[in-house]
Amino acid sequence: MELIEIKERLRLGLADLAKEDYRLFHVDSNERSIAHKLAERLVPHFSPWDVDCEYNRIGKEKRHKLVHVSKKAFMHAKEKGIIPNHIIPLEELEERKDAVPIFPDIIVHRRTEIFENLLIIEIKKLSNAEVFSGWDQWKIRFFIDNLKYSAGCFIVLNTGIETQNLEELIHSQEWFSL
């Protein structure tokens, strides 16, 4: 699927979320609640792909999604002006003692296949103090480069407002692709 089509399908899901679940934004719901509802809204737009929240498996086997840098280590390195390399072979990653599990907010993929991955989405509310830390963008890039996701989107949402207007609910979007 081409990036332009992925973007349009995500836009349609976000529009459905704004129309049907705008109260989540008004009451300043938790990011997980918003991500869950967005995942539900994406299902018809990405059929026959699987849409999951916080899914931590790779393929049919009981392999976990891992990264070799924890959020704390990432933030520490960033303070020193270093961004950890996000490319690492899966086999090497699984053998590392410092590997940590990771739970993407939303992924569009094929549950039983290792490299049939379409989209990873990370969501932050603008009110979240860590919204622009770089951690979520690093995770997206990690998934694209190591698990061959076609695209990733980092979405910053406005909350505490009463509107069904999608443009008012989305503060910003940052896209990544292969």
C-alpha positions in Angstrom: 0.0 0.0 0.0 1.3 3.4 -0.9 2.0 6.1 1.7 -0.6 8.4 0.3 -3.3 5.7 0.8 -2.1 4.9 4.3 -2.3 8.6 5.2 -5.8 8.8 3.8 -7.0 5.8 5.7 -5.6 7.1 8.9 -7.2 10.5 8.2 -10.6 8.7 7.8 -10.2 6.9 11.0 -9.2 10.1 12.8 -12.3 11.8 11.3 -14.5 9.0 12.6 -12.9 9.3 16.0 -13.5 13.1 16.1 -17.1 12.6 15.1 -18.0 9.7 17.3 -15.7 10.0 20.3 -15.1 13.7 20.7 -16.1 13.5 24.3 -12.8 11.7 25.0 -11.0 14.9 24.0 -13.4 17.1 25.9 -12.9 15.3 29.2 -9.2 15.0 28.6 -9.2 11.2 28.6 -6.1 9.1 29.0 -3.9 8.5 25.9 -4.6 4.8 26.1 -8.4 5.4 26.0 -8.0 7.6 22.9 -5.6 5.1 21.2 -8.1 2.2 21.9 -11.0 4.1 20.3 -8.8 5.2 17.4 -7.8 1.6 16.8 -11.5 0.6 16.7 -12.2 3.4 14.2 -9.3 2.3 12.0 -10.4 -1.3 11.6 -12.9 -0.7 8.7 -10.4 1.5 6.9 -7.6 -1.0 7.0 -9.4 -4.3 6.4 -8.2 -7.0 6.0 -5.1 -5.9 8.1 -5.1 -6.4 11.9 -5.3 -3.3 14.0 -4.0 -3.7 17.6 -3.2 -1.5 20.6 -0.1 -2.2 22.7 0.6 -5.4 20.8 3.9 -7.0 21.9 4.4 -10.0 19.7 6.3 -10.7 16.5 4.9 -13.3 14.1 3.5 -16.7 15.2 6.1 -17.5 17.7 6.3 -16.1 21.2 8.8 -13.5 20.2 8.4 -10.1 22.0 8.9 -6.7 20.5 12.0 -5.4 22.1 14.3 -2.4 21.9 17.9 -2.2 23.0 17.5 1.2 24.7 15.1 1.9 27.5 13.2 5.2 27.6 15.4 6.3 30.6 18.6 5.4 28.7 17.3 7.2 25.6 16.6 10.4 27.6 20.0 10.2 29.3 21.8 9.8 26.0 19.7 12.6 24.4 20.8 15.0 27.3 24.4 14.3 26.2 23.5 15.1 22.6 23.6 11.5 21.5 20.7 9.7 19.8 21.1 5.9 20.1 21.3 4.0 16.8 17.9 2.5 16.0 19.1 -0.2 13.6 19.9 -3.6 15.1 19.4 -7.1 13.8 16.5 -8.9 15.6 18.6 -11.9 16.4 21.2 -9.7 18.2 18.4 -7.8 20.0 16.9 -10.9 21.4 20.2 -12.0 22.9 21.0 -8.7 24.6 20.5 -8.5 28.3 19.6 -4.8 28.2 16.7 -5.3 25.8 13.4 -4.0 27.0 9.9 -4.9 25.8 8.0 -2.2 23.9 4.3 -1.7 23.4 3.4 0.6 20.4 0.2 2.6 20.9 -1.4 1.2 17.7 -0.1 -1.0 14.9 -1.6 -2.1 11.6 0.0 -5.4 10.7 -0.6 -9.1 10.1 -0.4 -10.8 13.5 1.2 -14.1 12.3 3.8 -12.6 10.0 7.1 -11.1 11.1 7.6 -8.5 8.3 4.1 -7.8 7.1 3.7 -4.6 9.0 2.0 -1.5 7.6 1.7 1.3 10.1 2.8 2.2 13.6 1.1 5.0 15.4 2.3 6.7 18.6 -0.1 9.2 20.3 0.6 11.9 22.8 -1.6 14.6 24.3 -0.2 18.1 24.0 -0.5 18.3 27.8 1.9 15.4 28.3 5.2 16.8 29.6 7.1 14.3 27.4 5.3 15.1 24.2 8.4 16.3 22.3 11.1 14.2 24.0 11.9 12.4 20.8 11.3 8.9 22.4 8.1 8.2 20.4 9.7 9.3 17.1 12.8 7.1 17.9 10.5 4.1 18.5 8.7 4.7 15.2 11.9 4.8 13.3 13.1 1.6 15.1 10.0 -0.2 14.0 10.3 1.0 10.4 13.9 0.0 10.1 13.9 -3.3 12.0 10.4 -4.7 11.5 9.8 -3.2 8.1 6.8 -1.1 8.9 5.8 0.8 5.7 5.0 4.0 7.7 4.7 5.5 11.1 2.9 8.5 12.4 3.4 10.5 15.6 0.2 12.3 16.5 -0.1 15.1 19.1 -3.6 15.7 20.2 -5.3 18.7 21.8 -7.6 17.7 24.7 -9.8 19.6 27.1 -11.7 21.1 24.1 -15.2 20.6 23.0 -15.2 20.1 19.2 -15.8 17.5 16.5 -13.5 19.3 14.1 -10.6 17.0 13.3 -8.3 20.0 12.5 -8.8 21.4 16.0 -8.3 18.0 17.7 -4.9 17.3 16.0 -2.2 19.6 17.2 0.4 18.0 14.8 1.3 14.9 12.9 4.8 13.7 12.0 5.2 11.0 9.3 8.0 8.5 8.8 8.4 5.9 6.1 10.8 3.4 4.6 
